Amino acid sequence: MNILDTIKGNSDQLNVADVIGGEKMITIEGINLTADVKQPWNVFFYGGTVPWKPSLNMRRIIIKLWGEDYQTWAGRVVNLYVDPDVDYGKQKGVGGLRINALSHIDCVKKLKLPVRRGIQKEYTINPIQLNQEI
């Protein structure tokens, strides 16, 4: 038994509490699209027991930087971090998982995305260099 398994919450998705140390690098195994309007992606990753369900802006980042063909994303890497300033509805500062780095991009990318009506936030996404065996 893995000691980390003893502190996982009972949930159907990867949560802030599951990201020990504030960051988690995941390698995508596959994506399932669902009919759930608020959380339409189940991102399965190697070593994970539950999927990551990215928020709307995290989905926008991935599509803008990797394109729309999600079937090519297997094996790509995402670095997630805990952003303590994320609000959920009327609850302030509940925290949320955000992307700060992706593989398969060639340089630092800055994207301005809407947070709410009339307010945008700039996200900085760093490249992850994968070790290539020759």
C-alpha positions as CSV (number, residue, x, y, z in Angstrom):
1,M,0.0,0.0,0.0
2,N,1.2,3.5,-0.9
3,I,1.2,5.9,2.2
4,L,-0.3,8.6,0.1
5,D,-3.4,6.5,-0.6
6,T,-4.3,6.8,3.1
7,I,-4.9,10.6,2.9
8,K,-6.9,10.8,-0.4
9,G,-10.4,12.1,-0.2
10,N,-13.4,10.2,-1.3
11,S,-14.0,11.9,-4.7
12,D,-14.6,11.1,-8.3
13,Q,-11.9,13.5,-9.5
14,L,-8.5,14.9,-8.7
15,N,-8.8,17.7,-6.1
16,V,-6.7,20.4,-4.5
17,A,-6.3,18.2,-1.4
18,D,-4.8,15.4,-3.6
19,V,-1.9,17.7,-4.9
20,I,0.6,17.2,-2.1
21,G,3.2,20.0,-2.0
22,G,1.2,22.3,-4.2
23,E,2.2,20.9,-7.6
24,K,1.6,17.7,-9.5
25,M,3.0,16.7,-12.9
26,I,0.8,14.3,-14.8
27,T,1.2,12.4,-18.1
28,I,-2.0,12.1,-20.0
29,E,-3.2,8.5,-20.7
30,G,-6.4,9.5,-22.4
31,I,-9.4,11.9,-22.5
32,N,-13.1,11.0,-22.3
33,L,-15.7,13.6,-23.3
34,T,-18.9,13.5,-21.3
35,A,-22.3,15.1,-21.5
36,D,-21.7,17.1,-18.3
37,V,-21.8,20.8,-19.3
38,K,-19.7,22.0,-16.4
39,Q,-17.1,19.3,-16.4
40,P,-17.1,17.7,-19.9
41,W,-13.6,16.3,-19.8
42,N,-12.3,13.3,-17.8
43,V,-8.5,13.5,-18.2
44,F,-7.0,10.1,-17.2
45,F,-3.3,10.1,-16.3
46,Y,-0.7,7.5,-15.6
47,G,-0.7,6.6,-11.9
48,G,-4.0,8.3,-11.2
49,T,-7.0,6.5,-9.7
50,V,-9.5,9.3,-10.5
51,P,-9.5,11.7,-13.5
52,W,-8.6,15.3,-13.5
53,K,-11.6,17.4,-14.6
54,P,-10.1,20.7,-15.8
55,S,-12.0,24.0,-15.4
56,L,-13.2,26.0,-18.4
57,N,-10.1,28.2,-18.6
58,M,-7.8,25.3,-18.2
59,R,-9.6,23.6,-21.1
60,R,-9.2,26.8,-23.1
61,I,-5.4,26.9,-22.4
62,I,-4.9,23.3,-23.5
63,I,-6.9,23.7,-26.7
64,K,-5.2,27.0,-27.6
65,L,-1.7,25.5,-27.1
66,W,-2.2,21.9,-28.2
67,G,-5.0,22.2,-30.7
68,E,-8.4,20.5,-30.9
69,D,-7.4,16.9,-31.7
70,Y,-7.5,15.6,-28.1
71,Q,-6.8,12.0,-29.3
72,T,-3.2,13.1,-29.9
73,W,-2.7,14.3,-26.3
74,A,-1.8,10.9,-24.9
75,G,1.7,10.9,-23.5
76,R,1.8,14.7,-23.2
77,V,2.6,16.2,-19.8
78,V,0.8,18.9,-17.7
79,N,2.1,20.5,-14.5
80,L,-0.8,21.4,-12.2
81,Y,-0.5,23.7,-9.2
82,V,-2.8,24.8,-6.4
83,D,-4.0,28.3,-6.8
84,P,-5.4,29.4,-3.4
85,D,-7.1,32.4,-4.9
86,V,-9.7,30.4,-6.9
87,D,-13.3,31.2,-6.0
88,Y,-16.1,28.7,-6.4
89,G,-19.5,30.4,-6.8
90,K,-19.9,32.7,-3.8
91,Q,-17.2,30.9,-1.8
92,K,-14.0,33.0,-1.9
93,G,-10.5,31.5,-1.9
94,V,-11.5,27.8,-1.9
95,G,-8.5,27.0,-4.2
96,G,-8.3,25.2,-7.5
97,L,-6.0,23.3,-9.8
98,R,-4.4,25.4,-12.5
99,I,-1.8,24.7,-15.3
100,N,1.6,26.4,-15.2
101,A,3.4,24.2,-17.7
102,L,2.8,22.0,-20.7
103,S,4.9,19.7,-22.8
104,H,4.7,20.2,-26.6
105,I,5.0,23.9,-26.6
106,D,8.2,25.6,-27.7
107,C,8.4,28.7,-25.4
108,V,6.7,30.5,-22.6
109,K,3.1,31.4,-23.6
110,K,1.0,34.2,-22.1
111,L,-2.8,33.9,-22.5
112,K,-5.4,36.4,-21.4
113,L,-8.7,34.7,-20.6
114,P,-12.0,35.9,-19.1
115,V,-12.5,35.3,-15.4
116,R,-15.9,37.0,-15.3
117,R,-17.7,39.6,-17.3
118,G,-15.3,42.4,-18.1
119,I,-12.4,40.9,-16.2
120,Q,-9.5,39.0,-17.7
121,K,-6.6,37.2,-16.1
122,E,-3.2,36.5,-17.7
123,Y,-2.0,32.9,-17.4
124,T,1.7,32.1,-18.0
125,I,2.4,28.6,-19.3
126,N,6.0,27.4,-19.3
127,P,7.3,24.6,-21.6
128,I,8.1,21.2,-20.2
129,Q,11.2,19.7,-21.8
130,L,10.8,16.0,-22.2
131,N,13.9,13.8,-22.2
132,Q,14.2,12.3,-25.7
133,E,16.2,9.1,-26.0
134,I,18.2,8.8,-29.2
